[in-house]
């Protein structure tokens, strides 16, 4: 049995979880509302202030989905109560980031500026402190969406191992390589 799937999802006070007949879970909380469709092979029930997931059969695909949907609903509950935040650091000479509305404008060492349109569900700020690299902070209640957007922004200028230039998470460790040794 799935170790993750058999754990119940605790529902804190102030969060409302509703389950429809066609396995659509809606989670409402102080920060917003999220919706997730659950496969028909997984039964979802609400018992004693917890959401419980059960499998209908023992097929490999169903076992995999058991833990998946439990994790997705747990992330939804966590998102509407606390929210998620990712911080990206732009490391390089002349690298800049500014926000104008929902558009992130970045100078990343290319011959042109990069304009990145953010979805409405994500709030972003760009701050630059003298002597430190610019930091872009993303906030959202949807863990999947914020992770996808952060990965897309990182892919605009991947971190390189020799000089360490590029976009990385604030707490990410980059293993540096030694360059060529000349005579």
C-alpha positions as a LaTeX table, in Angstrom:
\begin{tabular}{lrrr}
\hline
Residue & $x$ (\AA) & $y$ (\AA) & $z$ (\AA) \\
\hline
Unk1 & 0.00 & 0.00 & 0.00 \\
Unk2 & 1.15 & 3.52 & $-0.75$ \\
Unk3 & 2.77 & 4.99 & 2.34 \\
Unk4 & 1.92 & 8.52 & 1.25 \\
Unk5 & $-1.55$ & 7.67 & $-0.05$ \\
Unk6 & $-2.77$ & 6.09 & 3.17 \\
Unk7 & $-1.94$ & 9.19 & 5.25 \\
Unk8 & $-4.99$ & 11.41 & 5.76 \\
Unk9 & $-4.81$ & 15.09 & 4.79 \\
Unk10 & $-5.59$ & 17.23 & 7.87 \\
Unk11 & $-7.93$ & 20.15 & 7.18 \\
Unk12 & $-7.11$ & 23.14 & 9.43 \\
Unk13 & $-9.76$ & 25.52 & 10.70 \\
Unk14 & $-10.68$ & 28.22 & 8.22 \\
Unk15 & $-10.27$ & 25.83 & 5.26 \\
Unk16 & $-13.30$ & 24.31 & 3.53 \\
Unk17 & $-12.92$ & 21.15 & 1.43 \\
Unk18 & $-15.84$ & 20.08 & $-0.76$ \\
Unk19 & $-15.95$ & 16.88 & $-2.82$ \\
Unk20 & $-18.44$ & 16.63 & $-5.71$ \\
Unk21 & $-20.02$ & 13.45 & $-7.11$ \\
Unk22 & $-17.69$ & 13.40 & $-10.15$ \\
Unk23 & $-14.52$ & 13.49 & $-7.92$ \\
Unk24 & $-13.77$ & 17.19 & $-8.20$ \\
Unk25 & $-12.17$ & 18.54 & $-5.01$ \\
Unk26 & $-12.51$ & 22.25 & $-4.22$ \\
Unk27 & $-10.38$ & 23.72 & $-1.43$ \\
Unk28 & $-11.27$ & 27.21 & $-0.15$ \\
Unk29 & $-9.16$ & 29.04 & 2.39 \\
Unk30 & $-8.14$ & 32.50 & 3.54 \\
Unk31 & $-5.73$ & 33.01 & 0.61 \\
Unk32 & $-7.97$ & 31.70 & $-2.21$ \\
Unk33 & $-9.56$ & 28.72 & $-3.88$ \\
Unk34 & $-8.09$ & 25.74 & $-5.79$ \\
Unk35 & $-9.79$ & 22.94 & $-7.76$ \\
Unk36 & $-8.45$ & 19.47 & $-8.65$ \\
Unk37 & $-10.09$ & 16.59 & $-10.57$ \\
Unk38 & $-9.34$ & 13.17 & $-9.08$ \\
Unk39 & $-9.33$ & 9.98 & $-11.17$ \\
Unk40 & $-12.36$ & 7.70 & $-10.74$ \\
Unk41 & $-10.11$ & 4.83 & $-9.56$ \\
Unk42 & $-9.45$ & 6.75 & $-6.32$ \\
Unk43 & $-12.23$ & 7.20 & $-3.77$ \\
Unk44 & $-12.14$ & 10.43 & $-1.78$ \\
Unk45 & $-13.98$ & 10.91 & 1.52 \\
Unk46 & $-14.01$ & 13.47 & 4.30 \\
Unk47 & $-13.89$ & 11.98 & 7.83 \\
Unk48 & $-13.34$ & 13.75 & 11.18 \\
Unk49 & $-11.86$ & 16.92 & 9.68 \\
Unk50 & $-9.53$ & 14.94 & 7.41 \\
Unk51 & $-9.58$ & 13.96 & 3.74 \\
Unk52 & $-8.99$ & 10.24 & 3.16 \\
Unk53 & $-8.02$ & 8.52 & $-0.12$ \\
Unk54 & $-8.74$ & 4.85 & $-0.95$ \\
Unk55 & $-7.97$ & 2.72 & $-4.02$ \\
Unk56 & $-10.65$ & 0.75 & $-5.87$ \\
Unk57 & $-8.20$ & $-1.90$ & $-7.17$ \\
Unk58 & $-4.57$ & $-2.99$ & $-6.79$ \\
Unk59 & $-3.27$ & $-2.20$ & $-10.28$ \\
Unk60 & 0.14 & $-0.52$ & $-10.57$ \\
Unk61 & $-1.35$ & 2.62 & $-12.18$ \\
Unk62 & $-3.91$ & 2.99 & $-9.40$ \\
Unk63 & $-1.25$ & 2.55 & $-6.72$ \\
Unk64 & 0.79 & 5.35 & $-8.30$ \\
Unk65 & $-2.22$ & 7.68 & $-8.48$ \\
Unk66 & $-3.13$ & 6.97 & $-4.84$ \\
Unk67 & $-0.09$ & 8.81 & $-3.48$ \\
Unk68 & $-0.17$ & 11.42 & $-6.25$ \\
Unk69 & $-3.66$ & 12.72 & $-5.54$ \\
Unk70 & $-3.07$ & 12.71 & $-1.79$ \\
Unk71 & 0.03 & 14.90 & $-2.31$ \\
Unk72 & $-1.80$ & 17.23 & $-4.72$ \\
Unk73 & $-4.67$ & 17.81 & $-2.26$ \\
Unk74 & $-2.21$ & 18.27 & 0.62 \\
Unk75 & $-0.38$ & 20.93 & $-1.47$ \\
Unk76 & $-3.72$ & 22.63 & $-2.16$ \\
Unk77 & $-4.59$ & 22.78 & 1.57 \\
Unk78 & $-1.10$ & 24.10 & 2.38 \\
Unk79 & $-1.35$ & 26.67 & $-0.43$ \\
Unk80 & $-4.68$ & 28.20 & 0.62 \\
Unk81 & $-3.53$ & 28.46 & 4.26 \\
Unk82 & 0.12 & 29.61 & 3.98 \\
Unk83 & 0.92 & 30.00 & 0.27 \\
Unk84 & 4.19 & 29.25 & $-1.50$ \\
Unk85 & 7.21 & 31.43 & $-2.24$ \\
Unk86 & 10.23 & 30.97 & $-4.50$ \\
Unk87 & 13.20 & 33.33 & $-4.68$ \\
Unk88 & 15.42 & 33.50 & $-7.77$ \\
Unk89 & 18.83 & 35.18 & $-7.82$ \\
Unk90 & 20.28 & 36.71 & $-11.02$ \\
Unk91 & 24.06 & 36.34 & $-10.84$ \\
Unk92 & 26.16 & 38.13 & $-13.45$ \\
Unk93 & 27.59 & 41.52 & $-14.36$ \\
Unk94 & 24.80 & 43.82 & $-15.54$ \\
Unk95 & 21.98 & 41.36 & $-14.80$ \\
Unk96 & 18.84 & 43.29 & $-13.80$ \\
Unk97 & 15.18 & 42.57 & $-13.14$ \\
Unk98 & 12.22 & 44.95 & $-12.85$ \\
Unk99 & 8.48 & 44.43 & $-12.56$ \\
Unk100 & 5.86 & 46.45 & $-14.44$ \\
Unk101 & 2.37 & 45.08 & $-13.81$ \\
Unk102 & 2.47 & 41.35 & $-14.51$ \\
Unk103 & 5.50 & 41.61 & $-16.84$ \\
Unk104 & 8.97 & 40.73 & $-15.56$ \\
Unk105 & 11.63 & 42.64 & $-17.51$ \\
Unk106 & 15.16 & 41.18 & $-17.32$ \\
Unk107 & 18.62 & 42.02 & $-18.64$ \\
Unk108 & 20.51 & 38.72 & $-18.73$ \\
Unk109 & 23.59 & 39.51 & $-20.80$ \\
Unk110 & 21.90 & 39.08 & $-24.17$ \\
Unk111 & 21.75 & 41.83 & $-26.80$ \\
Unk112 & 18.08 & 42.40 & $-25.95$ \\
Unk113 & 15.85 & 42.58 & $-22.88$ \\
Unk114 & 13.65 & 39.63 & $-21.99$ \\
Unk115 & 9.99 & 40.28 & $-21.16$ \\
Unk116 & 8.29 & 37.46 & $-19.24$ \\
Unk117 & 4.49 & 37.61 & $-18.85$ \\
Unk118 & 3.42 & 36.17 & $-15.49$ \\
Unk119 & $-0.01$ & 34.58 & $-14.91$ \\
Unk120 & $-2.55$ & 36.47 & $-12.77$ \\
Unk121 & $-2.30$ & 33.86 & $-9.98$ \\
Unk122 & 1.35 & 34.77 & $-9.30$ \\
Unk123 & 2.51 & 37.89 & $-7.46$ \\
Unk124 & 6.12 & 38.86 & $-8.13$ \\
Unk125 & 8.55 & 41.45 & $-6.84$ \\
Unk126 & 12.04 & 42.32 & $-8.07$ \\
Unk127 & 14.45 & 43.93 & $-5.65$ \\
Unk128 & 17.99 & 45.12 & $-6.17$ \\
Unk129 & 20.31 & 45.87 & $-3.26$ \\
Unk130 & 23.65 & 47.49 & $-3.99$ \\
Unk131 & 26.50 & 44.99 & $-3.72$ \\
Unk132 & 24.19 & 41.96 & $-4.02$ \\
Unk133 & 22.64 & 40.25 & $-7.06$ \\
Unk134 & 19.01 & 41.10 & $-7.96$ \\
Unk135 & 16.38 & 38.82 & $-6.40$ \\
Unk136 & 13.01 & 37.97 & $-7.98$ \\
Unk137 & 10.42 & 36.73 & $-5.47$ \\
Unk138 & 7.41 & 34.72 & $-6.72$ \\
Unk139 & 4.36 & 34.10 & $-4.49$ \\
Unk140 & 1.28 & 31.99 & $-5.21$ \\
Unk141 & $-1.16$ & 29.53 & $-3.65$ \\
Unk142 & $-0.64$ & 26.97 & $-6.47$ \\
Unk143 & 2.53 & 24.92 & $-5.93$ \\
Unk144 & 2.49 & 23.39 & $-9.42$ \\
Unk145 & 2.14 & 26.73 & $-11.17$ \\
Unk146 & 4.81 & 28.55 & $-9.14$ \\
Unk147 & 7.27 & 25.69 & $-9.71$ \\
Unk148 & 6.64 & 25.68 & $-13.45$ \\
Unk149 & 7.04 & 29.47 & $-13.77$ \\
Unk150 & 10.24 & 29.44 & $-11.66$ \\
Unk151 & 11.67 & 26.67 & $-13.88$ \\
Unk152 & 10.84 & 28.66 & $-17.04$ \\
Unk153 & 12.54 & 31.77 & $-15.67$ \\
Unk154 & 15.61 & 29.70 & $-14.69$ \\
Unk155 & 15.78 & 28.22 & $-18.20$ \\
Unk156 & 16.22 & 31.70 & $-19.72$ \\
Unk157 & 19.83 & 31.74 & $-18.45$ \\
Unk158 & 20.99 & 28.44 & $-16.97$ \\
Unk159 & 23.65 & 28.65 & $-14.28$ \\
Unk160 & 27.07 & 27.74 & $-15.64$ \\
Unk161 & 29.62 & 25.89 & $-13.47$ \\
Unk162 & 32.81 & 27.86 & $-14.30$ \\
Unk163 & 31.95 & 31.44 & $-13.34$ \\
Unk164 & 28.60 & 30.72 & $-11.65$ \\
Unk165 & 26.68 & 33.15 & $-13.87$ \\
Unk166 & 22.99 & 32.67 & $-14.51$ \\
Unk167 & 19.68 & 32.36 & $-12.65$ \\
Unk168 & 19.44 & 30.13 & $-9.57$ \\
Unk169 & 17.30 & 29.68 & $-6.48$ \\
Unk170 & 18.54 & 31.65 & $-3.45$ \\
Unk171 & 19.26 & 28.52 & $-1.40$ \\
Unk172 & 20.56 & 26.42 & $-4.35$ \\
Unk173 & 24.16 & 25.19 & $-4.27$ \\
Unk174 & 26.08 & 25.36 & $-7.55$ \\
Unk175 & 29.07 & 23.04 & $-7.81$ \\
Unk176 & 31.91 & 25.00 & $-9.38$ \\
Unk177 & 34.43 & 23.50 & $-11.79$ \\
Unk178 & 38.06 & 24.44 & $-12.15$ \\
Unk179 & 38.94 & 26.07 & $-15.45$ \\
Unk180 & 41.90 & 25.35 & $-17.70$ \\
Unk181 & 45.33 & 25.63 & $-16.16$ \\
Unk182 & 47.68 & 27.61 & $-18.37$ \\
Unk183 & 51.48 & 27.60 & $-18.38$ \\
\hline
\end{tabular}
